[in-house]
Amino acid sequence: MERNVLYLNKKAMEEAGVLDMKAAIADLEKVYTLCARGDVINPGKCVLRWGKTPEDENEMGRINAMPGYVGGEYDMAGIKWIGSGPQNYKKGLPRASVTVILNDPDTKLPLCFADGTAVSVLRTGASGGVAVANLAAKGARKLLICGAGAQAPAQLEAALIARPDIDTLYVYDIRPESAKRLAELAETRYKGLRAVPVDDPEDAAREADVIICVTLASQPFIRGAWLKKGCLVMNMADYEVDRDCVKRADKVVVDFWENIKHRMISTVALMWKDGEFRDEEIHAEIGEIVSGKKPGREREDEIIYFNAVGAGILDIALTTRCYRFAEKHGIGITLPFWE
């Protein structure tokens, strides 16, 4: 009995539509809804860490294994295997490298080996877009992005899809040249958008309607005292915002609360560990809002804190869409698995 697998490298994944942010946002809305309905299997991450502290990990890197199953129209199992090498830039290599393996949920045999690097970027950006669509004030015009690395352009694209009236972008990064580069890219790519690099985030944070943090910070640099009424602050990575950001929030929304507690690197997770935040204080997981079980933003003056840790099921869904398109259109390389 012969069995083949489809190999999709970076070029093949791009041909299969992996860079389509609107499609990625639609995928995430469907997956979040399936989560709220219980039609997924979503184990926690298994983290292979180098070093003994979060600071060591941010310096030396990690590899995450993220398995899962997504039901509905996807009906696919798989795993995301993502390596993070913070020092790779010194070797001219990307920080993150991702492989996604898709498995038939019936036979459990592998169907596809895919480069998931763009998948990981797009799905994280799309998760931000879903949050902005459901939690940002309707009149949001000013956006602050903290962290001008590979994730920032995806967050910007998704935020502008969710709130096209955003007309001002502030960019903060510990490397000023990176902030300047992203601001120039943004003004070139999005006509009518005013993009301003800032050396200090405080003034921009005080003005911002939406604050998106995508950094490796192990100490907070956004203060709750800076948040204006109606602000959405998005803690998309590590310990980036102080505990007052959570305490001042009218609503605390997360993507996958159990996964966040398991990962234990974000502000709200550390507060929970220290007894400063309780499970029942979570307003909703984002899937409950997308599916209509719970409300998102109800008033323009609400301060909302959103924390996302991600899950392999998101990558599996995006990769499944690309895999099925590739199969239909003859994209990729078919490899013999059993002969």
TAPEQUI-V875175 format. One record per pair of residues at least 6 apart in sequence whose ideal C-beta (glycine too) atoms are under 7 Angstrom apart, sorted by the first residue. I is the first residue (numbers start at 0). J is the second residue. Records with the same first field share a line. If there is no record, write none. Layout:
# TAPEQUI-V875175
I = J  J
This chain:
# TAPEQUI-V875175
0 = 337
1 = 335  337  338
2 = 108  336  337
3 = 333  334  335  336
4 = 109  110  111  112  334  336
5 = 110  111  322  325  326  331  333
6 = 112  331  332  334
7 = 15  111  113  114  321  322  325  331
8 = 114
9 = 114  116  117
11 = 325  330  331
12 = 113  114  117  321
13 = 117
14 = 330
15 = 321  324  325  330
16 = 22  321  324
17 = 117  118  121  317  321
18 = 117  121
20 = 121  124  125  156  157  160
21 = 160
22 = 320
23 = 121  122  125  317
24 = 125  128  129  157  160
26 = 316  317  320
27 = 122  125  126  129  313
28 = 129  289
29 = 71
30 = 69  312  313  316
31 = 129  285  286  289
32 = 286  289  290
33 = 39  69  70  71
34 = 41  286
35 = 286  287  290  292
36 = 290
38 = 70  71
39 = 67  68  69  70  312
40 = 67  68
41 = 67  255  310  312
42 = 66  67
43 = 257  258  261
44 = 63  64  65  258  261  262
45 = 64
46 = 61  63
47 = 61  62
48 = 56  61
49 = 55  56  59  60  61
50 = 56  58  59
53 = 217  264
54 = 217
57 = 85  215  217
58 = 85
60 = 83  84  85
61 = 83
62 = 80  81  82
63 = 81
64 = 78  80
65 = 78  79  310  311
66 = 78  311
67 = 77  310  311  312  315
68 = 76  104
69 = 75  312  315  316
73 = 316  319
74 = 104
75 = 101  104  315  319
76 = 102  104
77 = 99  100  101  102  315  318
78 = 100  311
79 = 97  99  115  311  314
80 = 98
81 = 95  97  119
82 = 96
83 = 94  95
84 = 92  94
85 = 94  215
87 = 93  94
88 = 94
93 = 116  149
94 = 149
95 = 116  119
96 = 116
97 = 115  116  118  119
98 = 112  114  115
99 = 113  115  118  314  315  318
100 = 109  112
101 = 109  110  111  315  318  319  322
102 = 108  109  110
103 = 110
109 = 336
111 = 322
113 = 318  322
115 = 314  318
118 = 314  317  318
119 = 314
120 = 149  150  153
121 = 153  317
122 = 313  314  317
123 = 150  153  309
124 = 150  153  154  156  157
125 = 157
126 = 254  307  309  313
127 = 154  157  158  211  233  235
128 = 157  158  160  161
129 = 285  289
130 = 233  285  305
131 = 158  161  162  209  231
132 = 161
133 = 285  288  289  295
134 = 231  252  295  296  303  305
135 = 161  162  208  209  231
136 = 208  229  296  299
137 = 299
138 = 299
139 = 162  165  208  209
140 = 164  165  166  167  208
141 = 167  206  207  208
142 = 158  165  167  168  207  209
143 = 169  171  200  203  204  207  210
144 = 151  154  155  168  170  211
145 = 171  200  211  212  214  221  239
146 = 172  212  213  214
147 = 170  172  177  178  180  181
148 = 213
150 = 213
151 = 181  213
152 = 184
154 = 211  213
155 = 168  185
158 = 165  209  211
159 = 165  189
166 = 191  192  193
167 = 193
168 = 185  192  193  194
169 = 195  197  203  207
170 = 178  181  182  194  196  197
171 = 178  197  200  203
172 = 178
175 = 196  198
178 = 196  197
179 = 196
182 = 194  195  196
185 = 192  194
186 = 192  194
197 = 203
200 = 220  221
201 = 225
204 = 210  221  225
205 = 225  227
207 = 230
208 = 229  230
209 = 231
210 = 221  230  232  233
211 = 233  235
212 = 221  233  234  235  236  239  240
213 = 235  236
214 = 236  237  239
215 = 236  237
216 = 237  238  239
217 = 237  238
218 = 238
219 = 238  239  240  241  266
220 = 239
221 = 232  239  240  241  244
222 = 241  243
223 = 241  243  244  246  247
224 = 243
226 = 232  244  247  302
228 = 300  302
229 = 299  300  301
230 = 302
231 = 303  305
232 = 240  244  304
233 = 305
234 = 240  265  266  304  305  306
235 = 307
237 = 264  265
238 = 264  265  266  269
240 = 266
242 = 266  270  275
244 = 266  304
245 = 251  266  267  270  276  304
247 = 302
248 = 302  303  304
249 = 301  302  303
250 = 282  301  303
251 = 267  280  281  282  304
252 = 282  283  285  288  303  305
253 = 259  281  284  306
254 = 284  285  307  308  309
255 = 284  308  310
256 = 281  284
258 = 308  310
259 = 265  267  268  306  308
260 = 268  271
262 = 268  308
263 = 269  272
265 = 306  308
267 = 276  306
270 = 276
282 = 293
283 = 293
287 = 293
288 = 294  295
296 = 303
325 = 331
